[in-house]
């Protein structure tokens, strides 16, 4: 299961549609606190998460997920923040990878395939 975390409904729904059309199982959260609840209920195989969200930032969620699951859970930060600066920060904070917004569909699918190569889609 892939957990998508983004406070922007349109972006989140687009990611869900793309991944579901590729037959991946997807759950979605519109906030950091909701993401932590879903991760506790159904441990995801991969997290695609926005950095800039109201309340709890993606980095705060990243810190808590790393504390609970260590480095075995792939967490990809997805953000419109300047890639040349933010990618290094995200990776230093423990993210597995970084995707810039706006992103193209093949980039998202390639990222998922990279971290879930043996996943049999439903």
Number of C-alpha atoms within 10 A of each C-alpha: 16 23 23 26 29 26 18 12 13 10 17 19 14 12 22 20 14 15 20 16 10 12 12 18 17 17 18 21 20 18 21 25 16 15 23 18 12 16 20 12 9 13 16 19 18 20 28 25 32 29 25 17 17 11 10 14 16 26 21 15 20 23 14 13 20 18 10 12 12 12 13 10 18 22 25 25 26 27 21 14 14 10 16 9 9 17 20 13 14 22 15 10 14 19 23 18 17 22 20 18 14 10 14 10 13 10 12 17 14 12 17 21 12 10 17 15 10 8 12 9 11 8
